[in-house]
């Protein structure tokens, strides 16, 4: 077997979330050039800037679950499924390929170039639409 790691840029950051989240950042932590460029001074309320989160992001507690659910939905019709007794480990029904998602990285074990190429082509079709 061989191992490869594939980085799918911004996979966590572009995953839609079902319910909007909100956060606040103390305004003094934001560099002045950002404050000016994005006209944030008038958005300060009680020393904080409040932000609405529309898509998943690093540090969001449910980010891993959201990404895993998206994988489940998009890969189901291509014979990839989560291992029965190991959440987060993915397998193909007939191909010799298994992988796990760790943030934006897919750690992949495979036998045969045709199997890794199949997975890569599936990712290209499904994850960047």
C-alpha positions as CSV (number, residue, x, y, z in Angstrom):
1,X,0.0,0.0,0.0
2,X,1.0,3.6,-0.5
3,X,0.1,6.8,1.3
4,X,-0.6,10.3,0.0
5,X,-1.9,13.5,1.6
6,X,-4.1,15.8,-0.5
7,X,-4.8,19.3,0.6
8,X,-8.2,20.5,-0.6
9,X,-7.9,24.3,-0.2
10,X,-10.5,25.8,2.1
11,X,-12.6,22.7,2.4
12,X,-13.5,23.7,6.0
13,X,-13.8,27.4,5.1
14,X,-16.2,26.9,2.2
15,X,-18.6,24.4,3.8
16,X,-22.1,25.8,4.2
17,X,-23.6,25.8,7.7
18,X,-27.3,25.1,8.5
19,X,-27.6,27.6,11.3
20,X,-25.8,31.0,11.4
21,X,-23.3,31.5,14.1
22,X,-22.1,34.8,15.6
23,X,-18.9,35.9,17.3
24,X,-17.5,39.1,18.8
25,X,-13.9,40.3,18.6
26,X,-12.5,43.0,20.8
27,X,-11.9,45.9,18.4
28,X,-8.5,46.6,19.9
29,X,-7.3,43.2,18.6
30,X,-7.9,44.2,15.0
31,X,-5.0,46.0,13.3
32,X,-5.7,49.7,12.5
33,X,-5.1,49.2,8.7
34,X,-7.9,46.5,8.7
35,X,-10.2,48.8,10.7
36,X,-9.7,51.6,8.1
37,X,-9.7,49.4,4.9
38,X,-13.0,47.6,5.9
39,X,-14.5,50.7,7.5
40,X,-15.0,48.9,10.9
41,X,-14.8,51.9,13.3
42,X,-18.6,52.6,12.9
43,X,-19.3,48.9,13.6
44,X,-17.9,48.9,17.2
45,X,-20.5,48.3,19.9
46,X,-19.4,48.3,23.5
47,X,-15.7,47.8,22.4
48,X,-16.5,44.8,20.3
49,X,-17.2,44.1,16.6
50,X,-19.9,41.5,16.1
51,X,-19.5,39.1,13.2
52,X,-22.0,36.8,11.5
53,X,-20.5,33.5,10.4
54,X,-22.1,32.2,7.1
55,X,-19.8,29.3,6.4
56,X,-17.7,26.9,8.5
57,X,-14.4,28.1,9.8
58,X,-11.4,26.9,11.8
59,X,-12.2,26.8,15.5
60,X,-16.0,26.4,15.0
61,X,-16.8,23.4,17.3
62,X,-19.1,21.7,14.7
63,X,-16.7,22.3,11.7
64,X,-15.6,18.7,11.6
65,X,-19.2,17.3,11.7
66,X,-20.3,19.8,9.0
67,X,-17.4,18.7,6.7
68,X,-18.0,15.0,7.4
69,X,-21.8,15.4,6.6
70,X,-20.9,17.2,3.4
71,X,-18.6,14.3,2.4
72,X,-21.3,11.8,3.2
73,X,-23.8,13.6,1.0
74,X,-21.5,14.2,-1.9
75,X,-19.6,10.8,-2.0
76,X,-22.6,8.5,-1.4
77,X,-23.4,8.1,-5.1
78,X,-19.8,7.2,-5.9
79,X,-19.5,4.1,-3.7
80,X,-17.5,5.9,-0.9
81,X,-18.9,5.4,2.6
82,X,-17.8,5.9,6.1
83,X,-16.4,2.8,7.8
84,X,-19.1,1.1,10.0
85,X,-17.1,1.0,13.2
86,X,-14.6,3.9,12.7
87,X,-16.2,7.3,12.3
88,X,-14.1,9.6,10.0
89,X,-12.5,6.7,8.1
90,X,-13.8,6.4,4.6
91,X,-13.7,3.5,2.2
92,X,-14.7,2.6,-1.3
93,X,-17.1,-0.3,-1.8
94,X,-14.8,-2.2,-4.2
95,X,-11.6,-0.2,-4.7
96,X,-8.5,-0.5,-2.5
97,X,-8.5,3.0,-1.1
98,X,-9.3,4.4,2.4
99,X,-9.0,7.9,3.7
100,X,-9.6,10.3,6.6
101,X,-10.3,14.0,6.5
102,X,-8.2,16.0,8.9
103,X,-9.2,19.7,8.6
104,X,-8.5,20.4,4.8
105,X,-6.2,17.4,4.4
106,X,-7.2,14.0,3.1
107,X,-4.8,11.3,4.4
108,X,-5.2,8.5,1.9
109,X,-4.0,4.8,1.8
110,X,-4.3,3.1,-1.5
111,X,-3.1,0.2,-3.6
112,X,-2.8,0.9,-7.4
113,X,-2.7,4.2,-9.2
114,X,-6.1,3.6,-10.8
115,X,-7.7,3.6,-7.3
116,X,-6.1,6.9,-6.1
117,X,-6.8,8.5,-9.5
118,X,-10.5,7.5,-9.1
119,X,-10.7,9.2,-5.7
120,X,-8.9,12.3,-7.0
121,X,-11.2,12.6,-10.0
122,X,-14.2,12.1,-7.7
123,X,-13.0,14.9,-5.4
124,X,-12.5,17.2,-8.4
125,X,-16.0,16.6,-9.6
126,X,-17.8,16.8,-6.3
127,X,-15.9,19.1,-3.9
128,X,-15.4,22.1,-6.2
129,X,-18.8,22.5,-7.8
